[in-house]
Each structure stands twice: as structure tokens, then as C-alpha cells.
Amino acid sequence: MLLAALREEVLHANREISRRGLAPHTFGNVSGIDRTGAEPLLVIKPSGVDYATMTAADLVVTNLDGKIVEGSLRPSSDLATHTLLYREFPQIGGVVHTHSEFATSWAQAGRAIPCLGTTHADYFHGPVPVTAALSAQEVEEDYVGNTGAVIVRHFRELGLDPIAVPGVLVAGHAPFTWGKTATAAMETADVLEYIARLAFRSILLGASEAGIPAHVSEHHYQRKHGPKASYGQA
């Protein structure tokens, strides 16, 4: 079986998004990529398979063109979004798509999540962005592939670093997150939902969407991710 260790990691991450309530029913999916071989190969959840019964052998291995290399089941219907993100963001090693309640609410409202507090600043260097809606032509031509394209285009237009901003809201749809591994991407999906919930409640309580002062948010992000990061253990 190809990529046995990566399969186990991706299986665990898929089960975790279900266990943590980020992916009701079979709504979400996680993938991870191995870039060490002759060509990059990714492992992704099969389409519509229940998280509770899914096994490592059920996962599907494809190349970055979406061609199945190993697996008897159909890969996630979001495969083309995952493959495009891996091609365009070569720094990342895992991608997660969920329909978590609060993050999806922001996406459906077409609103970026402002940085209202230090919890947010610890994980995202600025607001969690929201893409433009896909055009009718983009939907008709290649809905899933163009979902990835609209994410990449938004990051290019805003000059965003996908490592510093490890996730996005697709307008009218739901969030995607990523990270250096599938596990890291899954953890970011969990944090994003928590941030989205905090922001929703903070705005209901009257918080300004201008957010916390930039010097505070910058300090918190840099102490965790900057060149002189002091958070955690050496």
C-alpha cells in the first residue's frame, strides 16, 4: 500500500474533523501530500464515505493532475481544489475543507473575519480573508477547480502569504485551511472555527470590526511565528 504513514495521518485528521464537530455527516475532507518521490502524490478522503467506518485502505492516492494512482473508491469531490492549492502553494503539506458552523456562517455572509483579539492574532497574520463569489462562467466551466483558483487569485491580489494566513473563507461556501502537514491543517481548521465563534459573539456584544490595535496583533503573531518567537519550548 502506497504512502502508509501518510495514509494513517490523513485518516486520523479526517476522523478528527468529524469528532470535533467541524464536518457534519460526510461534508468535509482532509488531504496530505508527499513531495519526496519522483512526482508529488497526495492522499485524500474518498467521496461520501462515513468517517466512522473509513479505513486507511479506503483513502485515495492521486497525482497533482488528479489522476488516481492507487485506490478503488472515488476521491473527494473537492479533489481539484486540493490539487490546485498544492500546485500554487508549494509550502503546504496538508489541506482541510470543513463546513464548520461559525466559519461557514461568515463565508455565507461573504465577510472576512476581522482580528478582534489576541486569540486570532496568534494564528492568523491579519483577518481571515473571504474570496469573491465564483462567476456563472467559473461554475459552469469547472466549479471545483475554480474554487481553488478564486482562493489563489485572492491571495495573489492581496499579497498574502499562505503560511502566515493559513486559511480562507470561500464566499457562499465554507472554509479551507492548510498547513505544513495534514495534522497542522486540521488543527488550524479547529482554531478557525473557534476564532469565527468568538468574532461572531464579540460583534454581537458591540465590538468594532476595526479590531485590536495593530501593534498588539503584530506582537502576538510575531511572538509565536516570528524570527524571535518565544512561545512554547525550544
PyMOL commands that set and color helices and strands:
alter all, ss='L'
color gray80, all
select helices_A, chain A and resi 4-19+56-58+79-88+101-109+118-121+136-158+182-204+214-225
alter helices_A, ss='H'
color red, helices_A
select strands_A, chain A and resi 29-34+41-44+60-63+68-70+94-97+167-169+175-179
alter strands_A, ss='S'
color yellow, strands_A
deselect
rebuild
show_as cartoon
